[in-house]
Amino acid sequence: MHIEIEPKIMYFGTTVVLISTINGDGTSNLAPMSSAWWLNQSCMLGMSSKSQTVQNLIRTKECVLNLPSTDLIPAVEQLTLLTGSNPVPETKAQRGYRYEGDKFGISGLTSIPSHQVQAPRVLECPVQLEAVLQAVQPFEQPSSLVSLEVRIVRVHIHEQLQVIGHPDYINPVQWKPMIMNFCEYFGLSEQLSSSRLAPVFGPK
Ligand SMILES: Cc1cc2nc3c(=O)[nH]c(=O)nc-3n(C[C@H](O)[C@H](O)[C@H](O)COP(=O)(O)O)c2cc1C
């Protein structure tokens, strides 16, 4: 039996991403988000244009998508309800957000230089994807939401994620993404079975 409902959110479970960008004064910003999906060498991000991250992305056209594993939930919690926007936009202030100029410091995460972009990488994240902005589109108008297409230009992974003998392949058994599922944190289960798609994209 199915029933009709009108949920406030449709967060059916997506990867948490920590986006690092460069502020107008040259300092760095770091923000958690999870409306992200992946296609080929690109990623589509869904964000409010009121966020400092989107302002920075539109200005600099660069970012790093840092993918935390489940052990970094405490650091992501430290970044929650913070914004790099000063003053804090009214709608965010009403929801309890406050300004924070040192997101790396407050989360205890370590900033390290990137290779292709100015925005720093997060050392503790096992996956760090340097990316450049390709397109911005309004999303679900009227609203402040936008979709941002970014192209990945450099991929850094922790060596433990690499498939032994296949340098350009990531071992999905080793990768433990942090999943936001209706505003709660989850991990993935163990592998359930192999897929008929695996031989198409997997190491030969
Ligand atoms: C786990 C998590 C996921 C989030 N996902 C999104 C998202 O997909 N899109 C969005 O606009 N904000 C999302 N947020 C809220 C942003 O983190 C928030 O807007 C923050 O103020 C952005 O920081 P900034 O203003 O410094 O860029 C998420 C927050 C958390 C903690």
The ligand as a MOL file (V3000), in Angstrom:
LIG
                    3D

  0  0  0     0  0            999 V3000
M  V30 BEGIN CTAB
M  V30 COUNTS 31 33 0 0 0
M  V30 BEGIN ATOM
M  V30 1 C 25.6090 17.8300 5.3990 0
M  V30 2 C 25.1570 19.1290 4.8190 0
M  V30 3 C 24.6780 19.1710 3.5290 0
M  V30 4 C 24.2810 20.3840 2.9600 0
M  V30 5 N 23.8540 20.3890 1.6520 0
M  V30 6 C 23.5880 21.5730 1.0600 0
M  V30 7 C 23.2720 21.6090 -0.3210 0
M  V30 8 O 23.2530 20.5850 -0.9930 0
M  V30 9 N 23.0380 22.8140 -0.8880 0
M  V30 10 C 23.0830 23.9890 -0.1600 0
M  V30 11 O 22.8660 25.0670 -0.7230 0
M  V30 12 N 23.3920 23.9710 1.1480 0
M  V30 13 C 23.6520 22.8000 1.7710 0
M  V30 14 N 23.9990 22.7670 3.0930 0
M  V30 15 C 24.0100 24.0510 3.8250 0
M  V30 16 C 25.3060 24.8310 3.5650 0
M  V30 17 O 26.3800 24.2000 4.2310 0
M  V30 18 C 25.1040 26.2560 4.0750 0
M  V30 19 O 24.3420 26.9640 3.1290 0
M  V30 20 C 26.3800 27.0100 4.3790 0
M  V30 21 O 26.0520 28.2490 4.9240 0
M  V30 22 C 27.2450 27.2180 3.1710 0
M  V30 23 O 28.4120 27.8780 3.6230 0
M  V30 24 P 28.9030 29.2080 2.9250 0
M  V30 25 O 27.7870 30.2160 3.0480 0
M  V30 26 O 30.1240 29.6080 3.7040 0
M  V30 27 O 29.1780 28.8570 1.5090 0
M  V30 28 C 24.3590 21.5830 3.7020 0
M  V30 29 C 24.8320 21.5310 5.0100 0
M  V30 30 C 25.2250 20.3310 5.5690 0
M  V30 31 C 25.7460 20.3100 6.9700 0
M  V30 END ATOM
M  V30 BEGIN BOND
M  V30 1 1 1 2
M  V30 2 1 2 3
M  V30 3 2 2 30
M  V30 4 2 3 4
M  V30 5 1 4 5
M  V30 6 1 4 28
M  V30 7 2 5 6
M  V30 8 1 6 7
M  V30 9 1 6 13
M  V30 10 2 7 8
M  V30 11 1 7 9
M  V30 12 1 9 10
M  V30 13 2 10 11
M  V30 14 1 10 12
M  V30 15 2 12 13
M  V30 16 1 13 14
M  V30 17 1 14 15
M  V30 18 1 14 28
M  V30 19 1 15 16
M  V30 20 1 16 17
M  V30 21 1 16 18
M  V30 22 1 18 19
M  V30 23 1 18 20
M  V30 24 1 20 21
M  V30 25 1 20 22
M  V30 26 1 22 23
M  V30 27 1 23 24
M  V30 28 2 24 25
M  V30 29 1 24 26
M  V30 30 1 24 27
M  V30 31 2 28 29
M  V30 32 1 29 30
M  V30 33 1 30 31
M  V30 END BOND
M  V30 END CTAB
M  END
